């Protein structure tokens, strides 16, 4: 069962506008040393998918720097491997896509060149570990036209806007609901992972061009619930949707639970770009409690319930609690941070006190000095 992978790196940028001013959704740092694209890309590699197209749109320089030739995912190959796909279509009059289906129209050459039988499409707006081979086998076993992965979530687990949920009967998707307001009920939430034959996807793209269709979920899935056999595959493992800045904060904090951390990273098969950082140095006055700290840091203060990325410096007397501190940030002496998301290259001067709350973390933009 050979499959080609397609990853949409920008399709949900509106979810976290604060974090995508200078980067794509796929290149948002996550979990201390990873980027969001590492999770779907690693899932594909672990499922034996060795041809992966990454559809870009804007602010994708950091994504290209991170993925590079794909060697860190064993995708630096003469045939196949990882391919960065441009945000424009195949003719001079093409414009930036505004939807999933429009993005697919722009990569028709990539689809027609691929010789794999199946296609696995996914986004970068979630953190999960899933074997796509299981989804493909389920798809074949049920003789489905399209299979979409969903996660069954209780209302207290999932509060988000602009969600897509499914009505499901005996595994088959019978209804699609779109929520512009906050979802606060039990729901089968779409994870934006799709499996189908490549030939069907090619036909869908050709037909959509000729009939001026633009939206994959509305014009293809919802419109063909009776005419096609569209199945739902339930993902029962860990799932964290990055649907807002609050969801990003909460999803990182969940990694501090040892069971969640073991499920996500336990087998060490989430791959990322390797960096030659020195080991983290801990000063005599350092106090560390229930935190994830990446390489290259200098910790002389107190860190509790926090995610610390590479090359962060926490000076003597500084206290960091319930926070996410990204790469190359410097915290001055006797500064205090609580429920803070500090982007890359932030500088917090001595004796500054900053605090958000668990339900409203305070965000500090990239390169800001306070």
C-alpha positions as a printed NumPy array, in Angstrom:
array([[  0.   ,   0.   ,   0.   ],
       [  2.092,   2.877,  -1.259],
       [  0.932,   6.379,  -0.408],
       [  2.067,   9.91 ,  -1.14 ],
       [  1.779,  12.499,   1.62 ],
       [  0.54 ,  16.074,   1.406],
       [  0.963,  18.472,   4.337],
       [ -0.73 ,  21.885,   4.428],
       [  1.603,  24.173,   6.374],
       [ -0.491,  27.374,   6.414],
       [ -4.108,  26.264,   6.166],
       [ -5.   ,  27.275,   9.772],
       [ -2.798,  30.335,  10.3  ],
       [ -5.845,  32.303,  11.469],
       [ -6.009,  30.098,  14.586],
       [ -2.97 ,  31.702,  16.202],
       [ -2.296,  35.054,  14.506],
       [  0.047,  36.066,  17.319],
       [  2.471,  33.233,  16.509],
       [  2.396,  33.405,  12.695],
       [  3.35 ,  37.013,  12.069],
       [  6.791,  35.885,  10.896],
       [  6.314,  32.132,  10.398],
       [  3.87 ,  29.504,   9.151],
       [  1.676,  27.48 ,  11.475],
       [  3.836,  24.463,  10.646],
       [  7.004,  26.108,  11.949],
       [  5.571,  27.215,  15.322],
       [  7.871,  25.91 ,  18.102],
       [  6.317,  23.258,  20.316],
       [  7.358,  21.04 ,  23.213],
       [ 10.822,  22.445,  23.88 ],
       [ 12.681,  21.457,  20.714],
       [ 10.116,  20.661,  18.016],
       [  8.014,  22.48 ,  15.418],
       [  4.367,  21.617,  14.709],
       [  5.235,  20.184,  11.292],
       [  7.493,  17.602,  12.958],
       [  4.46 ,  15.615,  14.134],
       [  2.631,  14.985,  10.825],
       [  5.954,  14.638,   9.007],
       [  7.205,  12.068,  11.538],
       [  3.864,  10.227,  11.378],
       [  4.296,   9.916,   7.623],
       [  7.892,   8.695,   7.851],
       [  6.962,   6.174,  10.545],
       [  4.131,   4.955,   8.278],
       [  6.539,   4.306,   5.404],
       [  5.495,   7.335,   3.338],
       [  8.681,   8.545,   1.658],
       [  7.281,  11.116,  -0.791],
       [  5.828,  14.13 ,   0.995],
       [  4.756,  17.438,  -0.533],
       [  4.52 ,  20.417,   1.836],
       [  2.17 ,  23.115,   0.534],
       [  3.297,  26.602,   1.551],
       [  1.628,  29.977,   1.354],
       [  3.354,  32.818,   3.196],
       [  6.106,  33.408,   5.766],
       [  7.582,  30.011,   4.946],
       [ 11.293,  30.856,   5.079],
       [ 11.609,  29.478,   8.619],
       [  9.789,  26.327,   7.501],
       [ 12.251,  25.824,   4.637],
       [ 15.182,  26.413,   7.003],
       [ 13.778,  23.846,   9.417],
       [ 12.881,  21.087,   6.948],
       [ 15.84 ,  21.682,   4.623],
       [ 16.579,  18.655,   2.449],
       [ 14.588,  16.408,   4.797],
       [ 17.656,  14.453,   5.946],
       [ 16.637,  14.598,   9.608],
       [ 13.495,  12.659,   8.626],
       [ 15.41 ,  10.345,   6.246],
       [ 13.704,  12.08 ,   3.325],
       [ 16.789,  13.362,   1.469],
       [ 16.281,  11.181,  -1.602],
       [ 16.828,  11.351,  -5.358],
       [ 13.344,   9.981,  -5.977],
       [ 10.566,  11.281,  -3.787],
       [ 11.61 ,  12.65 ,  -0.406],
       [ 10.294,  15.958,   0.901],
       [  9.229,  18.564,  -1.652],
       [  8.362,  22.176,  -0.791],
       [  5.421,  23.118,  -3.009],
       [  4.888,  26.773,  -4.005],
       [  1.75 ,  28.701,  -2.998],
       [  0.824,  29.524,  -6.578],
       [ -0.805,  27.512,  -9.328],
       [  0.538,  26.363, -12.658],
       [ -0.053,  29.475, -14.759],
       [  1.052,  33.083, -14.742],
       [ -2.349,  34.352, -13.594],
       [ -2.485,  32.16 , -10.494],
       [ -3.048,  33.837,  -7.147],
       [ -2.569,  32.69 ,  -3.559],
       [ -5.014,  29.987,  -2.539],
       [ -7.708,  30.699,   0.042],
       [ -8.868,  27.132,   0.744],
       [ -7.723,  23.515,   0.757],
       [ -9.244,  22.749,  -2.63 ],
       [ -7.663,  25.82 ,  -4.217],
       [ -4.301,  24.746,  -2.802],
       [ -4.742,  21.307,  -4.367],
       [ -5.504,  22.914,  -7.727],
       [ -2.079,  24.52 ,  -7.575],
       [ -0.185,  21.222,  -7.144],
       [ -1.72 ,  19.19 ,  -9.975],
       [  1.722,  18.566, -11.48 ],
       [  2.925,  17.056,  -8.187],
       [ -0.115,  14.776,  -8.03 ],
       [  0.194,  13.586, -11.622],
       [  3.906,  12.825, -11.231],
       [  3.369,  10.698,  -8.113],
       [  3.017,   6.972,  -8.851],
       [  1.628,   5.959,  -5.44 ],
       [ -1.907,   4.554,  -5.302],
       [ -3.123,   6.406,  -2.217],
       [ -2.896,   9.933,  -0.845],
       [ -2.698,  10.936,   2.821],
       [ -3.443,  14.626,   3.427],
       [ -2.978,  16.325,   6.768],
       [ -2.545,  19.749,   8.36 ],
       [ -0.185,  21.184,  10.979],
       [ -2.817,  22.356,  13.467],
       [ -2.613,  19.357,  15.801],
       [ -0.195,  17.257,  17.807],
       [ -0.879,  13.523,  17.682],
       [  0.806,  10.206,  17.   ],
       [ -0.998,   8.093,  14.41 ],
       [ -0.055,   5.258,  12.071],
       [ -1.433,   6.2  ,   8.681],
       [ -1.11 ,   2.573,   7.533],
       [ -3.902,   1.679,   9.967],
       [ -6.089,   4.373,   8.397],
       [ -5.317,   3.141,   4.869],
       [ -6.107,  -0.467,   5.845],
       [ -9.388,   0.688,   7.397],
       [-10.118,   2.649,   4.22 ],
       [ -9.533,  -0.409,   2.008],
       [-11.384,  -2.803,   4.299],
       [-14.488,  -0.628,   4.217],
       [-14.239,   0.031,   0.464],
       [-14.462,   3.74 ,   1.188],
       [-14.093,   6.556,  -1.287],
       [-12.744,   8.957,   1.34 ],
       [-11.735,   8.275,   4.942],
       [-11.431,  11.138,   7.422],
       [ -9.828,  10.782,  10.839],
       [-11.79 ,  12.179,  13.768],
       [-11.298,  12.421,  17.513],
       [-14.199,  11.855,  19.9  ],
       [-13.945,  14.616,  22.495],
       [-16.111,  15.524,  25.445],
       [-17.18 ,  19.131,  25.792],
       [-14.791,  19.842,  28.658],
       [-11.876,  18.68 ,  26.489],
       [-12.467,  20.863,  23.459],
       [-13.375,  24.53 ,  23.374],
       [-12.709,  26.082,  20.023],
       [-14.148,  28.229,  17.271],
       [-14.52 ,  27.266,  13.618],
       [-14.572,  23.525,  14.28 ],
       [-15.863,  20.843,  11.93 ],
       [-17.666,  17.913,  13.54 ],
       [-19.254,  14.758,  12.17 ],
       [-22.407,  12.737,  12.646],
       [-21.362,   9.095,  12.334],
       [-23.466,   5.949,  11.919],
       [-21.698,   2.564,  11.842],
       [-18.446,   4.248,  10.898],
       [-19.919,   6.202,   8.   ],
       [-20.046,  10.01 ,   8.078],
       [-23.692,  11.017,   7.62 ],
       [-23.541,  14.686,   8.558],
       [-21.068,  17.557,   8.762],
       [-21.484,  20.518,  11.09 ],
       [-19.542,  23.774,  11.062],
       [-19.221,  25.82 ,  14.238],
       [-18.289,  29.47 ,  13.964],
       [-19.009,  29.878,  17.668],
       [-17.404,  27.97 ,  20.522],
       [-18.076,  24.224,  20.588],
       [-19.166,  23.243,  24.095],
       [-20.733,  19.836,  23.525],
       [-19.524,  16.278,  22.996],
       [-18.408,  15.984,  19.385],
       [-16.627,  13.907,  16.766],
       [-14.059,  16.533,  15.813],
       [-12.411,  16.459,  12.402],
       [ -8.603,  16.173,  12.694],
       [ -8.08 ,  17.167,   9.048],
       [ -6.462,  13.873,   8.068],
       [ -7.845,  12.507,   4.779],
       [ -7.137,   9.253,   2.923],
       [ -8.268,   8.397,  -0.619],
       [ -7.012,   6.988,  -3.864],
       [ -4.806,   9.369,  -5.79 ],
       [ -6.919,   8.845,  -8.915],
       [-10.031,  10.02 ,  -7.036],
       [ -8.254,  13.122,  -5.749],
       [ -7.076,  13.925,  -9.27 ],
       [-10.639,  13.64 , -10.549],
       [-11.904,  15.819,  -7.714],
       [ -9.355,  18.522,  -8.524],
       [-10.117,  18.425, -12.279],
       [-13.867,  18.583, -11.648],
       [-13.501,  21.404,  -9.142],
       [-11.56 ,  23.455, -11.665],
       [-14.191,  22.951, -14.374],
       [-17.12 ,  23.639, -12.013],
       [-15.473,  26.499, -10.089],
       [-15.585,  24.722,  -6.72 ],
       [-13.367,  26.098,  -3.951],
       [-13.888,  24.305,  -0.614],
       [-12.953,  20.681,  -0.038],
       [-15.139,  20.046,   3.007],
       [-18.215,  21.91 ,   1.766],
       [-18.096,  21.271,  -1.989],
       [-16.684,  17.735,  -1.911],
       [-17.324,  16.04 ,   1.442],
       [-20.637,  17.594,   2.522],
       [-22.04 ,  17.56 ,  -1.01 ],
       [-21.274,  13.852,  -1.51 ],
       [-22.257,  12.195,   1.754],
       [-24.87 ,  10.131,  -0.098],
       [-23.133,   9.767,  -3.44 ],
       [-19.787,   8.637,  -1.993],
       [-18.9  ,   6.291,   0.82 ],
       [-17.144,   8.62 ,   3.242],
       [-15.947,   6.85 ,   6.374],
       [-14.725,   8.166,   9.705],
       [-11.688,   6.618,  11.411],
       [-11.566,   7.226,  15.159],
       [ -8.183,   8.22 ,  16.539],
       [ -8.097,   7.022,  20.148],
       [ -4.669,   8.294,  21.165],
       [ -3.493,  11.688,  22.37 ],
       [ -4.711,  14.634,  20.328],
       [ -4.095,  18.332,  20.919],
       [ -5.648,  20.792,  18.489],
       [ -3.786,  24.104,  18.125],
       [ -6.922,  26.158,  17.552],
       [ -6.023,  29.299,  19.513],
       [ -3.232,  30.811,  21.61 ],
       [ -4.961,  29.373,  24.684],
       [ -5.049,  25.91 ,  23.063],
       [ -1.347,  26.236,  22.198],
       [ -0.574,  27.053,  25.829],
       [ -2.739,  24.225,  27.173],
       [ -1.311,  21.678,  24.713],
       [  2.248,  22.438,  25.774],
       [  1.294,  22.242,  29.428],
       [ -0.219,  18.786,  28.874],
       [  3.247,  17.505,  27.987],
       [  4.247,  17.987,  31.628],
       [  1.975,  15.044,  32.47 ],
       [  4.35 ,  12.068,  32.391],
       [  1.755,   9.778,  30.767],
       [  1.106,  12.259,  27.947],
       [  4.823,  12.89 ,  27.517],
       [  5.487,   9.146,  27.284],
       [  2.725,   8.65 ,  24.692],
       [  3.954,  11.503,  22.515],
       [  7.728,  11.07 ,  22.853],
       [  8.243,   7.694,  24.548],
       [  9.55 ,   5.78 ,  21.513],
       [ 11.745,   8.704,  20.35 ],
       [ 10.271,   8.597,  16.862],
       [  9.259,  12.245,  16.615],
       [ 12.004,  13.612,  14.409],
       [ 13.197,  17.193,  14.167],
       [ 16.12 ,  19.214,  12.885],
       [ 19.265,  18.272,  14.776],
       [ 21.206,  21.15 ,  16.322],
       [ 24.635,  20.853,  17.926],
       [ 23.83 ,  22.521,  21.242],
       [ 25.864,  22.075,  24.383],
       [ 24.196,  20.398,  27.378],
       [ 22.2  ,  22.673,  29.636],
       [ 24.138,  24.129,  32.584],
       [ 22.465,  24.344,  35.991],
       [ 23.866,  26.785,  38.542],
       [ 24.169,  26.068,  42.259],
       [ 21.076,  28.16 ,  42.969],
       [ 18.93 ,  26.505,  40.261],
       [ 15.629,  24.887,  41.295],
       [ 13.758,  22.819,  38.692],
       [ 10.286,  21.336,  39.226],
       [  8.178,  19.419,  36.699],
       [  9.555,  21.133,  33.598],
       [ 10.915,  20.324,  30.134],
       [ 14.226,  22.035,  29.387],
       [ 15.994,  21.742,  26.035],
       [ 19.749,  21.761,  25.33 ],
       [ 22.005,  24.785,  25.447],
       [ 20.299,  26.592,  28.343],
       [ 21.88 ,  28.265,  31.369],
       [ 19.594,  27.947,  34.381],
       [ 20.555,  29.743,  37.591],
       [ 17.08 ,  30.621,  38.829],
       [ 13.855,  28.69 ,  39.523],
       [ 11.792,  26.951,  36.825],
       [  8.493,  25.24 ,  37.656],
       [  5.792,  23.694,  35.427],
       [  7.328,  25.254,  32.324],
       [  8.569,  24.455,  28.819],
       [ 12.01 ,  25.929,  28.121],
       [ 13.422,  25.886,  24.57 ],
       [ 17.067,  25.879,  23.452],
       [ 19.626,  28.475,  24.567],
       [ 17.424,  30.19 ,  27.143],
       [ 19.154,  31.972,  30.023],
       [ 17.449,  32.221,  33.408],
       [ 19.52 ,  34.455,  35.698],
       [ 19.959,  34.151,  39.462],
       [ 16.856,  34.997,  41.419],
       [ 14.6  ,  34.724,  38.367],
       [ 11.41 ,  32.674,  38.772],
       [  9.562,  31.095,  35.85 ],
       [  6.275,  29.3  ,  36.509],
       [  3.607,  27.853,  34.202],
       [  5.26 ,  29.407,  31.157],
       [  6.565,  28.663,  27.653],
       [  9.92 ,  30.299,  26.954],
       [ 11.156,  29.98 ,  23.373],
       [ 14.658,  29.877,  21.946],
       [ 17.372,  32.429,  22.843],
       [ 15.261,  34.274,  25.408],
       [ 17.082,  35.931,  28.312],
       [ 15.482,  36.431,  31.737],
       [ 17.217,  38.962,  33.986],
       [ 18.042,  38.654,  37.664],
       [ 15.115,  38.602,  40.098],
       [ 12.563,  38.732,  37.273],
       [  9.313,  36.796,  37.717],
       [  7.204,  35.223,  34.974],
       [  3.921,  33.38 ,  35.461],
       [  1.648,  32.056,  32.669],
       [  3.763,  33.712,  29.971],
       [  4.402,  32.704,  26.358],
       [  7.69 ,  34.36 ,  25.374],
       [  8.575,  34.051,  21.695],
       [ 12.154,  33.756,  20.39 ],
       [ 14.885,  36.284,  21.27 ],
       [ 12.898,  38.025,  24.014],
       [ 14.807,  39.912,  26.726],
       [ 13.271,  40.445,  30.17 ],
       [ 15.334,  42.88 ,  32.202],
       [ 16.18 ,  42.572,  35.88 ],
       [ 13.398,  42.77 ,  38.472],
       [ 10.532,  42.753,  35.969],
       [  7.329,  40.981,  37.074],
       [  4.976,  39.69 ,  34.362],
       [  1.923,  37.531,  34.89 ],
       [ -0.982,  36.179,  32.915],
       [ -3.335,  33.466,  34.096],
       [ -3.956,  29.834,  33.21 ],
       [ -7.073,  30.872,  31.306],
       [ -5.433,  33.873,  29.666],
       [ -1.664,  33.531,  29.174],
       [  0.25 ,  36.691,  28.347],
       [  2.142,  36.628,  25.026],
       [  5.429,  38.468,  24.389],
       [  6.283,  38.823,  20.699],
       [  9.503,  37.792,  19.   ],
       [ 12.527,  39.975,  19.746],
       [ 10.783,  42.244,  22.268],
       [ 12.695,  43.704,  25.219],
       [ 10.854,  44.458,  28.446]])
